[in-house]
């Protein structure tokens, strides 16, 4: 149990309680399976951006979007290591692919 908040602020007693819903993607991204996938992507790519070779501030990027391709979320071949600057240049960064698919 988290000890930073009194019991009156936790669970259904808290002012931000929304009925016990947590976004599925958040639950997945905080899971051991997801952390293991990320580590495998980094290790395969030698902890370096596959586009520019930068070795600092890396992201494990899903080539096919996380939300649109749930069957590929943990597929190592659907991941690549990118630095933050290169990641921002992708067509999928920040949900761009999802917004494009809706229009």
N, C-alpha and C positions, 0 to 999 in steps of 0.2 A: 504494500500500500504506500502511496505517495504521502510523505510526512509533512510536506510544506503547507498543506491546507487543512483547516479544521474540518471535521466531518460534516459540518453544516454547509460547506461549500462543495462537497464531493457528491457525485451521483445525482439522484433525482432531487436532492436538496439544494443543488447549485443553481445559480441564476442563469447559467448558460446551458442547462440540461435540455436536450431535445429528444428525449425518449429513448436514449441508448443507441442512436444511429451514429455510425462512423463510416465515412466514405470508404468503399471497398478498396479503391486504389491506395488510400493511406494505410489501411491494414496490410495490404500486400507489400507496399514499399517499406514497411517497418518489420517485415517478417524475416526469419532466418533464411528462408529459401531465396528471397530477393537479395539479401546481403551476400549470400553464397554466389549467386549469379553475378553480381557486380564484381566481386573479388576475382572470379574466374575470367571475366572480361578483361579486367586490369592485368591479371597475370599473363593471359594470352598475348596481350599487346605490350608486354614489358613495361607497364606503368608509364606509357608515353602516348601522347596524342597521335593517332594514326594519320592525321592530316599534316601536322606541322612539326611533330616530334617533341613538343613541349612536355615537360615532366612535372609541372606544378599545377595545382587546382584542376583536377581532372573530374570528368563526368562519365559515367557509363551510359551511353546513348542507345536507345532503341532505334534501329534503322527503320523498321515498320512500327508505327506508333503503338505505344503501350495500350491505349484505350481502344483503338480500332482492331487490334489483333491480339486478343487475350490468349489465344492458343500459342503465341510466339513470345510471351512475356519472359519465359525462362529459357528460351532457346539461345544458346551461346552464339550461334551464327546470326542472330538478330541483334547482336550488341557490338558496340565499338567504343573504344576509349577516345574521348575528345577533351581538349582543354576547354575552358569556359568560352573563350573568344571564338573558337571553331564551332563549338556547340551552338552558339547564338546564330551562326550562319546557316544552320540546317533548315530544311523546309518543315521540320517537325518541332522545332524548339518552341516552348511555351504554348503548345496546343495549336500551332498554325495549321497543321494538317487537319485537325478536327474542325476548326472554323472553316477551312476551305471546303471540306466535305459537306458542310451544312449549307453552303451557298450554291 
